[in-house]
Amino acid sequence: MQALHRARERLVQDRTRLINQARGFLMERGLRPAQGRHVFQRFLTQLVKDENSDLSPRMMALLADMAAELGTINENV
């Protein structure tokens, strides 16, 4: 049981790192998503779907990959 808790804790830390990195990328480009994991995930999902974004295609691809990774981590948690 203790191993299961440690594995979950690692996943939660990975998720936090990923969210913080994505938030940093967005803040460097003038976008300030609200605090909170759920709020950020909704913001990221909407941003990735928005085809009229001012972000470069390369940054959009990176954020889409991060959103997909975040979804995978959430499923595993």
N, CA, C and O atoms as a GROMACS GRO file, in nm:
protein
  308
    1MET      N    1   0.083  -0.118   0.000
    1MET     CA    2   0.000   0.000   0.000
    1MET      C    3   0.088   0.126   0.000
    1MET      O    4   0.056   0.224  -0.066
    2GLN      N    5   0.197   0.121   0.074
    2GLN     CA    6   0.287   0.235   0.080
    2GLN      C    7   0.348   0.264  -0.057
    2GLN      O    8   0.365   0.380  -0.094
    3ALA      N    9   0.380   0.160  -0.132
    3ALA     CA   10   0.436   0.178  -0.266
    3ALA      C   11   0.335   0.248  -0.358
    3ALA      O   12   0.372   0.331  -0.440
    4LEU      N   13   0.208   0.213  -0.343
    4LEU     CA   14   0.103   0.275  -0.422
    4LEU      C   15   0.094   0.425  -0.392
    4LEU      O   16   0.079   0.506  -0.484
    5HIS      N   17   0.103   0.462  -0.266
    5HIS     CA   18   0.099   0.603  -0.228
    5HIS      C   19   0.220   0.679  -0.282
    5HIS      O   20   0.208   0.794  -0.326
    6ARG      N   21   0.336   0.616  -0.279
    6ARG     CA   22   0.456   0.681  -0.333
    6ARG      C   23   0.446   0.702  -0.484
    6ARG      O   24   0.485   0.806  -0.535
    7ALA      N   25   0.393   0.603  -0.553
    7ALA     CA   26   0.377   0.614  -0.698
    7ALA      C   27   0.278   0.727  -0.732
    7ALA      O   28   0.301   0.804  -0.824
    8ARG      N   29   0.170   0.735  -0.656
    8ARG     CA   30   0.071   0.841  -0.678
    8ARG      C   31   0.133   0.978  -0.649
    8ARG      O   32   0.111   1.073  -0.723
    9GLU      N   33   0.210   0.987  -0.542
    9GLU     CA   34   0.275   1.112  -0.507
    9GLU      C   35   0.369   1.158  -0.618
    9GLU      O   36   0.376   1.278  -0.649
   10ARG      N   37   0.442   1.065  -0.678
   10ARG     CA   38   0.530   1.099  -0.790
   10ARG      C   39   0.451   1.153  -0.907
   10ARG      O   40   0.492   1.250  -0.971
   11LEU      N   41   0.337   1.091  -0.937
   11LEU     CA   42   0.253   1.138  -1.047
   11LEU      C   43   0.199   1.278  -1.020
   11LEU      O   44   0.194   1.362  -1.110
   12VAL      N   45   0.159   1.303  -0.897
   12VAL     CA   46   0.107   1.435  -0.861
   12VAL      C   47   0.218   1.539  -0.874
   12VAL      O   48   0.193   1.650  -0.922
   13GLN      N   49   0.339   1.505  -0.833
   13GLN     CA   50   0.452   1.597  -0.849
   13GLN      C   51   0.482   1.623  -0.996
   13GLN      O   52   0.512   1.737  -1.034
   14ASP      N   53   0.476   1.519  -1.078
   14ASP     CA   54   0.497   1.536  -1.222
   14ASP      C   55   0.392   1.628  -1.282
   14ASP      O   56   0.423   1.714  -1.365
   15ARG      N   57   0.268   1.611  -1.239
   15ARG     CA   58   0.159   1.695  -1.288
   15ARG      C   59   0.181   1.841  -1.248
   15ARG      O   60   0.162   1.932  -1.329
   16THR      N   61   0.222   1.863  -1.124
   16THR     CA   62   0.248   1.999  -1.076
   16THR      C   63   0.362   2.062  -1.155
   16THR      O   64   0.353   2.179  -1.194
   17ARG      N   65   0.469   1.986  -1.180
   17ARG     CA   66   0.582   2.038  -1.258
   17ARG      C   67   0.538   2.077  -1.398
   17ARG      O   68   0.575   2.183  -1.449
   18LEU      N   69   0.458   1.992  -1.461
   18LEU     CA   70   0.412   2.017  -1.597
   18LEU      C   71   0.324   2.141  -1.603
   18LEU      O   72   0.338   2.224  -1.693
   19ILE      N   73   0.233   2.155  -1.508
   19ILE     CA   74   0.145   2.272  -1.503
   19ILE      C   75   0.227   2.399  -1.482
   19ILE      O   76   0.203   2.500  -1.548
   20ASN      N   77   0.322   2.394  -1.391
   20ASN     CA   78   0.404   2.512  -1.364
   20ASN      C   79   0.487   2.551  -1.486
   20ASN      O   80   0.503   2.669  -1.515
   21GLN      N   81   0.539   2.453  -1.557
   21GLN     CA   82   0.618   2.483  -1.676
   21GLN      C   83   0.530   2.544  -1.785
   21GLN      O   84   0.568   2.644  -1.846
   22ALA      N   85   0.414   2.486  -1.808
   22ALA     CA   86   0.322   2.541  -1.909
   22ALA      C   87   0.277   2.681  -1.870
   22ALA      O   88   0.268   2.770  -1.955
   23ARG      N   89   0.247   2.701  -1.741
   23ARG     CA   90   0.207   2.834  -1.694
   23ARG      C   91   0.319   2.935  -1.718
   23ARG      O   92   0.293   3.048  -1.757
   24GLY      N   93   0.443   2.894  -1.695
   24GLY     CA   94   0.558   2.982  -1.720
   24GLY      C   95   0.570   3.019  -1.866
   24GLY      O   96   0.594   3.135  -1.899
   25PHE      N   97   0.553   2.920  -1.955
   25PHE     CA   98   0.559   2.948  -2.099
   25PHE      C   99   0.452   3.051  -2.137
   25PHE      O  100   0.479   3.144  -2.214
   26LEU      N  101   0.332   3.034  -2.084
   26LEU     CA  102   0.222   3.124  -2.119
   26LEU      C  103   0.246   3.264  -2.062
   26LEU      O  104   0.218   3.363  -2.129
   27MET      N  105   0.297   3.271  -1.941
   27MET     CA  106   0.322   3.402  -1.881
   27MET      C  107   0.432   3.477  -1.955
   27MET      O  108   0.429   3.600  -1.962
   28GLU      N  109   0.530   3.405  -2.010
   28GLU     CA  110   0.634   3.469  -2.091
   28GLU      C  111   0.575   3.533  -2.216
   28GLU      O  112   0.633   3.626  -2.272
   29ARG      N  113   0.461   3.485  -2.259
   29ARG     CA  114   0.396   3.536  -2.379
   29ARG      C  115   0.278   3.626  -2.347
   29ARG      O  116   0.196   3.656  -2.434
   30GLY      N  117   0.268   3.669  -2.222
   30GLY     CA  118   0.166   3.765  -2.184
   30GLY      C  119   0.032   3.707  -2.147
   30GLY      O  120  -0.064   3.782  -2.129
   31LEU      N  121   0.020   3.577  -2.134
   31LEU     CA  122  -0.106   3.514  -2.096
   31LEU      C  123  -0.096   3.472  -1.949
   31LEU      O  124  -0.001   3.404  -1.910
   32ARG      N  125  -0.194   3.513  -1.870
   32ARG     CA  126  -0.191   3.481  -1.727
   32ARG      C  127  -0.313   3.397  -1.691
   32ARG      O  128  -0.417   3.451  -1.656
   33PRO      N  129  -0.300   3.266  -1.699
   33PRO     CA  130  -0.412   3.180  -1.659
   33PRO      C  131  -0.435   3.189  -1.508
   33PRO      O  132  -0.341   3.210  -1.432
   34ALA      N  133  -0.558   3.171  -1.467
   34ALA     CA  134  -0.592   3.177  -1.325
   34ALA      C  135  -0.529   3.061  -1.249
   34ALA      O  136  -0.491   2.960  -1.309
   35GLN      N  137  -0.520   3.075  -1.119
   35GLN     CA  138  -0.464   2.971  -1.034
   35GLN      C  139  -0.562   2.855  -1.023
   35GLN      O  140  -0.682   2.870  -1.042
   36GLY      N  141  -0.507   2.740  -0.991
   36GLY     CA  142  -0.589   2.620  -0.973
   36GLY      C  143  -0.571   2.524  -1.088
   36GLY      O  144  -0.572   2.563  -1.205
   37ARG      N  145  -0.554   2.398  -1.054
   37ARG     CA  146  -0.528   2.296  -1.156
   37ARG      C  147  -0.643   2.282  -1.254
   37ARG      O  148  -0.621   2.278  -1.375
   38HIS      N  149  -0.764   2.274  -1.205
   38HIS     CA  150  -0.879   2.254  -1.293
   38HIS      C  151  -0.901   2.375  -1.384
   38HIS      O  152  -0.930   2.360  -1.503
   39VAL      N  153  -0.887   2.493  -1.327
   39VAL     CA  154  -0.903   2.616  -1.406
   39VAL      C  155  -0.796   2.621  -1.514
   39VAL      O  156  -0.825   2.654  -1.629
   40PHE      N  157  -0.672   2.588  -1.478
   40PHE     CA  158  -0.564   2.592  -1.574
   40PHE      C  159  -0.586   2.490  -1.685
   40PHE      O  160  -0.563   2.520  -1.802
   41GLN      N  161  -0.630   2.371  -1.650
   41GLN     CA  162  -0.652   2.268  -1.751
   41GLN      C  163  -0.761   2.310  -1.850
   41GLN      O  164  -0.748   2.285  -1.970
   42ARG      N  165  -0.866   2.371  -1.801
   42ARG     CA  166  -0.971   2.421  -1.892
   42ARG      C  167  -0.914   2.530  -1.983
   42ARG      O  168  -0.942   2.532  -2.103
   43PHE      N  169  -0.836   2.620  -1.925
   43PHE     CA  170  -0.774   2.728  -2.003
   43PHE      C  171  -0.685   2.670  -2.112
   43PHE      O  172  -0.691   2.714  -2.226
   44LEU      N  173  -0.602   2.573  -2.076
   44LEU     CA  174  -0.509   2.512  -2.171
   44LEU      C  175  -0.585   2.440  -2.282
   44LEU      O  176  -0.548   2.450  -2.399
   45THR      N  177  -0.689   2.369  -2.247
   45THR     CA  178  -0.769   2.297  -2.347
   45THR      C  179  -0.833   2.395  -2.445
   45THR      O  180  -0.831   2.372  -2.566
   46GLN      N  181  -0.889   2.504  -2.394
   46GLN     CA  182  -0.950   2.605  -2.481
   46GLN      C  183  -0.846   2.673  -2.569
   46GLN      O  184  -0.871   2.700  -2.686
   47LEU      N  185  -0.729   2.700  -2.512
   47LEU     CA  186  -0.623   2.766  -2.587
   47LEU      C  187  -0.576   2.678  -2.703
   47LEU      O  188  -0.553   2.728  -2.814
   48VAL      N  189  -0.560   2.550  -2.677
   48VAL     CA  190  -0.513   2.458  -2.781
   48VAL      C  191  -0.616   2.446  -2.894
   48VAL      O  192  -0.578   2.432  -3.010
   49LYS      N  193  -0.744   2.453  -2.860
   49LYS     CA  194  -0.849   2.444  -2.962
   49LYS      C  195  -0.867   2.574  -3.040
   49LYS      O  196  -0.923   2.573  -3.150
   50ASP      N  197  -0.820   2.686  -2.984
   50ASP     CA  198  -0.837   2.818  -3.047
   50ASP      C  199  -0.741   2.832  -3.165
   50ASP      O  200  -0.619   2.836  -3.148
   51GLU      N  201  -0.796   2.841  -3.283
   51GLU     CA  202  -0.713   2.853  -3.404
   51GLU      C  203  -0.673   2.998  -3.431
   51GLU      O  204  -0.590   3.023  -3.518
   52ASN      N  205  -0.732   3.093  -3.360
   52ASN     CA  206  -0.701   3.234  -3.380
   52ASN      C  207  -0.604   3.287  -3.275
   52ASN      O  208  -0.597   3.408  -3.252
   53SER      N  209  -0.530   3.200  -3.213
   53SER     CA  210  -0.437   3.240  -3.108
   53SER      C  211  -0.319   3.316  -3.166
   53SER      O  212  -0.280   3.295  -3.281
   54ASP      N  213  -0.263   3.405  -3.086
   54ASP     CA  214  -0.145   3.481  -3.129
   54ASP      C  215  -0.016   3.403  -3.110
   54ASP      O  216   0.092   3.451  -3.146
   55LEU      N  217  -0.025   3.285  -3.054
   55LEU     CA  218   0.095   3.204  -3.030
   55LEU      C  219   0.141   3.139  -3.159
   55LEU      O  220   0.061   3.111  -3.249
   56SER      N  221   0.271   3.116  -3.167
   56SER     CA  222   0.328   3.054  -3.287
   56SER      C  223   0.279   2.908  -3.300
   56SER      O  224   0.244   2.845  -3.200
   57PRO      N  225   0.279   2.856  -3.422
   57PRO     CA  226   0.240   2.716  -3.440
   57PRO      C  227   0.327   2.619  -3.359
   57PRO      O  228   0.278   2.517  -3.310
   58ARG      N  229   0.454   2.651  -3.346
   58ARG     CA  230   0.544   2.565  -3.269
   58ARG      C  231   0.504   2.564  -3.121
   58ARG      O  232   0.503   2.459  -3.057
   59MET      N  233   0.473   2.682  -3.067
   59MET     CA  234   0.430   2.690  -2.927
   59MET      C  235   0.296   2.621  -2.908
   59MET      O  236   0.274   2.555  -2.807
   60MET      N  237   0.206   2.636  -3.004
   60MET     CA  238   0.077   2.569  -2.995
   60MET      C  239   0.095   2.416  -2.995
   60MET      O  240   0.026   2.346  -2.921
   61ALA      N  241   0.186   2.367  -3.077
   61ALA     CA  242   0.213   2.223  -3.080
   61ALA      C  243   0.270   2.176  -2.946
   61ALA      O  244   0.232   2.071  -2.896
   62LEU      N  245   0.360   2.255  -2.890
   62LEU     CA  246   0.418   2.221  -2.760
   62LEU      C  247   0.311   2.218  -2.652
   62LEU      O  248   0.307   2.125  -2.570
   63LEU      N  249   0.224   2.318  -2.651
   63LEU     CA  250   0.117   2.323  -2.551
   63LEU      C  251   0.017   2.210  -2.571
   63LEU      O  252  -0.035   2.156  -2.474
   64ALA      N  253  -0.009   2.172  -2.695
   64ALA     CA  254  -0.098   2.059  -2.722
   64ALA      C  255  -0.038   1.929  -2.668
   64ALA      O  256  -0.109   1.847  -2.610
   65ASP      N  257   0.093   1.912  -2.687
   65ASP     CA  258   0.161   1.794  -2.632
   65ASP      C  259   0.154   1.794  -2.479
   65ASP      O  260   0.132   1.690  -2.418
   66MET      N  261   0.174   1.911  -2.420
   66MET     CA  262   0.168   1.921  -2.274
   66MET      C  263   0.027   1.891  -2.223
   66MET      O  264   0.011   1.827  -2.119
   67ALA      N  265  -0.074   1.937  -2.295
   67ALA     CA  266  -0.213   1.911  -2.256
   67ALA      C  267  -0.242   1.761  -2.263
   67ALA      O  268  -0.308   1.707  -2.175
   68ALA      N  269  -0.192   1.695  -2.367
   68ALA     CA  270  -0.211   1.551  -2.380
   68ALA      C  271  -0.139   1.476  -2.268
   68ALA      O  272  -0.193   1.382  -2.211
   69GLU      N  273  -0.018   1.519  -2.238
   69GLU     CA  274   0.058   1.456  -2.129
   69GLU      C  275  -0.013   1.476  -1.995
   69GLU      O  276  -0.018   1.386  -1.911
   70LEU      N  277  -0.068   1.595  -1.976
   70LEU     CA  278  -0.140   1.624  -1.855
   70LEU      C  279  -0.264   1.534  -1.841
   70LEU      O  280  -0.296   1.486  -1.732
   71GLY      N  281  -0.332   1.510  -1.951
   71GLY     CA  282  -0.447   1.420  -1.950
   71GLY      C  283  -0.407   1.279  -1.912
   71GLY      O  284  -0.477   1.212  -1.837
   72THR      N  285  -0.293   1.232  -1.964
   72THR     CA  286  -0.244   1.099  -1.932
   72THR      C  287  -0.209   1.087  -1.784
   72THR      O  288  -0.242   0.988  -1.718
   73ILE      N  289  -0.141   1.190  -1.734
   73ILE     CA  290  -0.104   1.187  -1.593
   73ILE      C  291  -0.229   1.186  -1.505
   73ILE      O  292  -0.234   1.114  -1.406
   74ASN      N  293  -0.330   1.266  -1.541
   74ASN     CA  294  -0.454   1.269  -1.464
   74ASN      C  295  -0.522   1.132  -1.460
   74ASN      O  296  -0.574   1.090  -1.357
   75GLU      N  297  -0.520   1.064  -1.572
   75GLU     CA  298  -0.580   0.929  -1.576
   75GLU      C  299  -0.504   0.834  -1.485
   75GLU      O  300  -0.564   0.750  -1.418
   76ASN      N  301  -0.372   0.847  -1.481
   76ASN     CA  302  -0.290   0.757  -1.400
   76ASN      C  303  -0.302   0.787  -1.251
   76ASN      O  304  -0.290   0.697  -1.167
   77VAL      N  305  -0.326   0.914  -1.218
   77VAL     CA  306  -0.341   0.949  -1.076
   77VAL      C  307  -0.471   0.886  -1.026
   77VAL      O  308  -0.505   0.902  -0.909
   0.00000   0.00000   0.00000
